[in-house]
Amino acid sequence: MTTVTGSNSLSQTTTEDGNPQRTRIRKIAIEEHFAPRAFSHLITNPGWPRATFELVLDQLADIDRRLALMDAADVEVSVLSFGAAGLQDLLEPRAASDLAREINDALAKIVAEHPERFAGFATLPMQDPNAAAAELRRTVEEHGFRGALVNGFSNLGSSDVARYYDLDEYEPFWATVEELQVPFYLHPRNPLSSQCQIYEGRPELLGPTWAFAVETGTHALRLITSGLFDRHPGVTVVLGHLGEFLPFAIHRLEQRMSRRDDVEMTRLPTEVFTQNFYVTTSGNYHTPSLAACIEVMGVDRIMFAADYPFEDLSDGISWFDNLELDPKTKALIGAENARRLFALGAARAD
């Protein structure tokens, strides 16, 4: 048996043929997507062949298969959220609001049928901040949802109009998030078509290969530098994919902002990031990057996620289960941080 060592004393145990040697550990997975077939037209193909995408649509709707995979992978609970782009590219606020209610009620039924295995993130019509706040309140108070997952900026009236959530009209929404004390998961989408010139001729850089992280990380920085977390210090934001590059770039941002006098914040960006944000491992199974996130964020701010079915669940499980972390750190990242943040209750008995 050999050991593959990453930075910061993280490593991965392998067998002699180079394959990971799995050690089983209980997990809570918090970026796991669903979409009943009735709503599959709202899911965006990230550029895959049609047959591959159809398979993913089947997996989004197949609850029995999901439960079997969870059992095999020692995933105790999956927090389900609607797949991207979901409602965010709808142009009419009323249509988005009506569909949000239907999707959330469909998810509530799934959770009610499997209350020990699933929890829910609300789908929100962010085209209308007041409607989004009302739907978040309804789903938290009526369905027991654990927060919301929103697929990036929202279009409004035109596919070339982006509404980012640092704008003044979203203040009532953030006040509701803070009052309800539930996290807000900012999930990726591609930038507006009019802002994609840098990707012209290189479509392979769109979507999860690169553009998702740039778009989502920039959106998160808009929230940070807008002073949102000074006005609403109780708001918690979750970023997937080991933080959409921010753990590796936030110091540089802060260092350069120190030369400016046009941004008013009572806390430094690094303080906001490490005090108001969590990151997850979804779809970014890279040991040195995890080590850097632990260094920047601390182990209490990192959670396991697999991004199923847009990522292969077995890839994330194999990587995480075989990281050579001390047992306390592994338990925190694998399940206990999520259990605490989302108030998921005690671990299931073996």
C-alpha positions as CSV (number, residue, x, y, z in Angstrom):
1,M,0.0,0.0,0.0
2,T,1.2,3.5,-0.9
3,T,0.3,7.0,0.2
4,V,-0.1,9.9,-2.1
5,T,0.6,13.1,-0.2
6,G,-0.9,16.5,-0.8
7,S,0.0,19.8,0.7
8,N,-0.6,20.7,4.4
9,S,-0.2,17.1,5.5
10,L,-3.3,15.8,3.7
11,S,-2.8,12.6,1.8
12,Q,-4.8,9.8,0.1
13,T,-4.2,6.1,0.7
14,T,-4.0,3.9,-2.3
15,T,-3.6,0.2,-3.1
16,E,-0.6,-1.1,-5.0
17,D,-2.3,-0.7,-8.3
18,G,-2.8,3.0,-7.6
19,N,-6.6,2.9,-6.8
20,P,-7.9,4.6,-3.7
21,Q,-8.2,2.4,-0.6
22,R,-11.6,3.4,0.7
23,T,-12.3,3.8,4.4
24,R,-16.0,4.2,5.1
25,I,-17.2,7.4,6.8
26,R,-20.7,8.8,7.4
27,K,-21.5,11.8,5.3
28,I,-24.1,14.5,4.7
29,A,-24.2,15.8,1.1
30,I,-25.5,19.3,0.6
31,E,-25.3,20.1,-3.1
32,E,-27.4,17.3,-4.5
33,H,-29.8,18.2,-7.3
34,F,-33.2,17.0,-8.2
35,A,-35.8,17.7,-10.9
36,P,-39.0,15.8,-11.5
37,R,-39.5,15.1,-15.2
38,A,-42.3,17.6,-15.3
39,F,-39.8,20.3,-14.7
40,S,-36.8,19.0,-16.7
41,H,-37.3,21.7,-19.3
42,L,-35.9,24.1,-16.7
43,I,-32.5,22.3,-16.5
44,T,-29.7,23.6,-18.7
45,N,-27.5,21.3,-20.6
46,P,-23.9,22.3,-19.7
47,G,-22.6,21.3,-23.1
48,W,-22.8,17.5,-22.9
49,P,-23.9,15.1,-25.7
50,R,-27.7,14.8,-25.8
51,A,-27.6,11.1,-24.6
52,T,-25.5,12.0,-21.6
53,F,-27.7,14.9,-20.7
54,E,-30.8,12.7,-20.9
55,L,-29.2,10.2,-18.5
56,V,-28.7,13.1,-16.1
57,L,-32.3,14.2,-16.4
58,D,-33.3,10.6,-15.5
59,Q,-31.0,10.6,-12.5
60,L,-32.4,14.0,-11.3
61,A,-35.9,12.4,-11.2
62,D,-35.0,8.9,-9.9
63,I,-35.3,8.9,-6.1
64,D,-35.0,5.2,-5.6
65,R,-31.7,5.1,-7.5
66,R,-30.5,8.1,-5.4
67,L,-31.3,6.3,-2.2
68,A,-29.4,3.2,-3.3
69,L,-26.4,5.2,-4.2
70,M,-26.5,7.0,-0.9
71,D,-26.6,3.7,1.0
72,A,-23.6,2.4,-0.9
73,A,-21.7,5.6,-0.3
74,D,-22.5,6.0,3.5
75,V,-24.4,9.3,2.7
76,E,-26.7,9.7,5.7
77,V,-28.6,12.7,4.4
78,S,-28.8,14.6,1.1
79,V,-30.0,18.2,1.0
80,L,-31.8,18.4,-2.3
81,S,-32.0,21.5,-4.5
82,F,-33.4,22.2,-8.0
83,G,-30.9,21.9,-10.8
84,A,-29.5,24.9,-12.8
85,A,-30.4,27.2,-14.3
86,G,-33.8,26.5,-12.8
87,L,-35.9,29.6,-12.5
88,Q,-33.1,32.1,-12.8
89,D,-33.4,32.5,-16.6
90,L,-37.1,33.0,-16.6
91,L,-38.0,36.5,-17.8
92,E,-41.4,37.0,-16.0
93,P,-41.5,37.2,-12.2
94,R,-45.0,35.9,-11.9
95,A,-44.1,32.7,-13.9
96,A,-41.0,32.3,-11.7
97,S,-43.1,32.6,-8.6
98,D,-45.7,30.1,-9.7
99,L,-43.1,27.6,-10.7
100,A,-41.2,28.1,-7.5
101,R,-44.2,27.1,-5.4
102,E,-44.8,24.0,-7.6
103,I,-41.2,22.9,-7.4
104,N,-40.9,23.5,-3.7
105,D,-44.1,21.6,-3.0
106,A,-42.8,18.7,-5.1
107,L,-39.6,18.7,-3.1
108,A,-41.5,18.9,0.2
109,K,-43.4,15.7,-0.8
110,I,-40.1,13.9,-1.4
111,V,-38.7,15.0,1.9
112,A,-41.9,14.0,3.7
113,E,-41.7,10.5,2.3
114,H,-38.0,10.1,3.4
115,P,-37.6,12.5,6.3
116,E,-34.5,10.7,7.7
117,R,-32.7,10.8,4.3
118,F,-33.5,14.1,2.6
119,A,-33.8,17.7,3.5
120,G,-34.7,20.6,1.2
121,F,-33.3,23.9,-0.2
122,A,-36.0,26.3,-1.5
123,T,-36.1,27.3,-5.1
124,L,-36.7,31.0,-5.2
125,P,-38.1,33.5,-7.8
126,M,-35.3,36.1,-7.3
127,Q,-36.7,38.2,-10.2
128,D,-39.0,39.6,-7.5
129,P,-37.2,40.1,-4.2
130,N,-40.4,40.3,-2.2
131,A,-41.9,37.2,-3.7
132,A,-38.5,35.4,-3.1
133,A,-38.6,36.4,0.6
134,A,-42.2,35.3,0.9
135,E,-41.5,31.9,-0.7
136,L,-38.4,31.4,1.5
137,R,-40.5,32.1,4.6
138,R,-43.2,29.7,3.4
139,T,-40.9,26.9,2.7
140,V,-39.0,27.2,5.9
141,E,-42.0,27.6,8.2
142,E,-44.4,25.2,6.4
143,H,-42.0,22.6,4.9
144,G,-39.1,22.8,7.2
145,F,-36.6,23.6,4.4
146,R,-33.1,24.3,5.6
147,G,-32.4,27.4,3.4
148,A,-32.3,28.2,-0.3
149,L,-30.1,27.4,-3.3
150,V,-30.2,30.0,-6.0
151,N,-28.6,29.4,-9.4
152,G,-26.7,32.7,-9.8
153,F,-28.1,36.0,-11.1
154,S,-31.7,36.3,-12.4
155,N,-32.9,37.6,-15.7
156,L,-35.7,40.1,-15.7
157,G,-37.7,41.0,-18.8
158,S,-34.8,40.2,-21.1
159,S,-32.3,37.4,-21.4
160,D,-29.6,40.2,-21.5
161,V,-30.5,41.7,-18.2
162,A,-28.9,40.3,-15.0
163,R,-30.1,41.1,-11.5
164,Y,-27.3,40.5,-9.0
165,Y,-28.3,40.3,-5.3
166,D,-26.2,43.1,-4.0
167,L,-28.7,45.6,-5.5
168,D,-30.7,47.8,-3.2
169,E,-34.0,46.1,-4.0
170,Y,-32.8,42.9,-2.4
171,E,-32.4,44.4,1.1
172,P,-35.8,43.1,2.2
173,F,-34.9,39.6,1.0
174,W,-31.6,39.6,2.9
175,A,-33.4,40.8,6.0
176,T,-35.7,37.8,5.7
177,V,-32.8,35.4,5.3
178,E,-31.2,36.9,8.4
179,E,-34.4,36.7,10.4
180,L,-35.1,33.1,9.4
181,Q,-31.4,32.1,10.2
182,V,-31.1,29.8,7.2
183,P,-28.2,29.7,4.8
184,F,-28.2,30.9,1.2
185,Y,-26.4,28.7,-1.3
186,L,-25.1,30.7,-4.3
187,H,-24.9,28.1,-7.1
188,P,-23.3,28.8,-10.5
189,R,-24.6,29.7,-13.9
190,N,-22.9,31.0,-17.1
191,P,-22.5,34.7,-17.6
192,L,-24.8,36.7,-19.9
193,S,-24.3,35.9,-23.5
194,S,-23.3,39.6,-24.1
195,Q,-20.5,39.2,-21.5
196,C,-19.0,36.0,-23.1
197,Q,-16.7,37.5,-25.7
198,I,-13.7,36.2,-23.7
199,Y,-15.0,32.7,-24.3
200,E,-15.6,33.2,-28.0
201,G,-14.3,30.2,-30.0
202,R,-13.5,28.4,-26.8
203,P,-16.8,26.9,-25.6
204,E,-15.1,24.3,-23.6
205,L,-14.2,27.1,-21.1
206,L,-17.9,27.8,-20.4
207,G,-19.9,26.0,-17.7
208,P,-18.2,24.1,-14.9
209,T,-14.8,23.9,-16.5
210,W,-14.1,27.6,-15.8
211,A,-16.9,30.2,-16.4
212,F,-19.1,29.0,-13.6
213,A,-16.5,29.7,-11.0
214,V,-15.5,33.1,-12.3
215,E,-19.2,34.2,-12.6
216,T,-20.1,32.9,-9.1
217,G,-17.0,34.1,-7.4
218,T,-17.5,37.5,-8.8
219,H,-21.1,37.5,-7.6
220,A,-20.0,36.6,-4.1
221,L,-17.5,39.4,-4.2
222,R,-20.2,41.8,-5.1
223,L,-22.1,40.8,-2.0
224,I,-19.0,41.2,0.2
225,T,-17.8,44.6,-1.1
226,S,-21.4,46.0,-1.1
227,G,-21.4,46.0,2.7
228,L,-24.3,43.5,2.8
229,F,-22.7,41.6,5.7
230,D,-22.3,44.8,7.7
231,R,-26.0,45.5,7.3
232,H,-27.0,41.9,7.8
233,P,-24.2,40.2,9.8
234,G,-26.3,37.2,10.5
235,V,-26.5,36.2,6.8
236,T,-24.6,33.0,5.9
237,V,-23.7,32.2,2.2
238,V,-22.5,28.8,1.0
239,L,-20.3,28.4,-2.1
240,G,-19.6,25.1,-3.8
241,H,-16.6,23.7,-5.6
242,L,-14.2,24.7,-2.8
243,G,-15.3,28.3,-2.8
244,E,-15.3,29.2,-6.5
245,F,-11.6,30.3,-6.4
246,L,-12.2,32.8,-3.5
247,P,-10.1,31.1,-0.9
248,F,-7.1,31.5,-3.2
249,A,-7.9,35.0,-4.3
250,I,-9.4,36.9,-1.4
251,H,-6.1,38.0,0.1
252,R,-5.1,39.6,-3.2
253,L,-8.5,41.3,-3.5
254,E,-8.1,42.7,0.0
255,Q,-4.5,43.8,-0.5
256,R,-5.5,45.8,-3.7
257,M,-8.6,47.2,-2.1
258,S,-6.5,48.7,0.6
259,R,-5.3,51.2,-1.9
260,R,-8.8,52.4,-2.7
261,D,-11.1,54.8,-0.9
262,D,-14.4,54.1,-2.6
263,V,-15.5,51.0,-0.7
264,E,-16.9,51.2,2.8
265,M,-16.8,48.1,4.9
266,T,-16.5,47.8,8.7
267,R,-14.7,44.4,8.3
268,L,-12.0,43.3,6.0
269,P,-13.1,41.1,3.0
270,T,-11.1,38.2,4.5
271,E,-13.0,38.6,7.8
272,V,-16.3,38.6,6.0
273,F,-15.4,35.6,3.9
274,T,-14.2,33.5,6.9
275,Q,-17.0,34.6,9.2
276,N,-20.1,34.7,6.9
277,F,-19.3,32.0,4.3
278,Y,-19.0,28.2,4.1
279,V,-17.5,26.3,1.2
280,T,-18.2,22.7,0.0
281,T,-16.3,20.1,-1.8
282,S,-18.8,19.7,-4.6
283,G,-17.2,18.6,-7.9
284,N,-13.7,19.7,-6.8
285,Y,-12.0,16.7,-5.4
286,H,-8.5,18.1,-5.2
287,T,-6.5,17.4,-2.1
288,P,-4.1,20.4,-2.2
289,S,-7.0,22.7,-2.8
290,L,-8.8,21.3,0.2
291,A,-5.7,21.8,2.2
292,A,-5.6,25.4,1.2
293,C,-9.3,25.9,2.1
294,I,-8.7,24.4,5.5
295,E,-5.8,26.8,6.0
296,V,-7.9,29.8,4.9
297,M,-11.3,28.9,6.2
298,G,-10.7,26.5,9.1
299,V,-12.2,23.1,9.3
300,D,-15.5,24.4,10.8
301,R,-16.3,26.2,7.5
302,I,-16.0,23.3,5.0
303,M,-18.7,20.7,4.2
304,F,-18.9,17.6,2.0
305,A,-21.0,17.8,-1.2
306,A,-20.9,15.7,-4.4
307,D,-23.0,17.7,-6.9
308,Y,-24.9,14.6,-7.9
309,P,-25.9,13.9,-10.7
310,F,-23.9,16.5,-12.5
311,E,-20.9,14.9,-11.0
312,D,-20.3,11.1,-10.4
313,L,-21.1,10.4,-6.7
314,S,-18.5,7.7,-6.6
315,D,-15.8,10.1,-7.5
316,G,-16.4,12.4,-4.6
317,I,-16.9,9.5,-2.2
318,S,-13.8,7.7,-3.2
319,W,-11.7,10.8,-2.9
320,F,-13.1,12.0,0.4
321,D,-13.2,8.6,2.2
322,N,-9.6,8.0,1.5
323,L,-8.2,11.4,2.6
324,E,-5.8,10.9,5.5
325,L,-7.3,13.5,7.8
326,D,-7.5,13.1,11.5
327,P,-10.8,11.6,12.6
328,K,-12.2,14.8,14.1
329,T,-11.5,16.9,11.0
330,K,-12.9,14.2,8.7
331,A,-16.1,14.0,10.8
332,L,-16.6,17.7,10.8
333,I,-16.2,18.1,7.0
334,G,-18.0,14.9,6.2
335,A,-21.1,15.5,8.3
336,E,-21.0,17.5,11.5
337,N,-20.5,21.0,10.1
338,A,-23.6,20.5,7.9
339,R,-25.5,18.9,10.8
340,R,-24.9,22.0,12.9
341,L,-25.4,24.6,10.2
342,F,-28.6,23.1,8.9
343,A,-30.0,21.8,12.2
344,L,-30.3,18.3,10.9
345,G,-30.5,16.6,14.3
346,A,-28.5,13.7,15.7
347,A,-26.8,11.2,13.5
348,R,-28.7,8.0,12.6
349,A,-27.9,4.9,14.5
350,D,-25.8,2.4,12.5
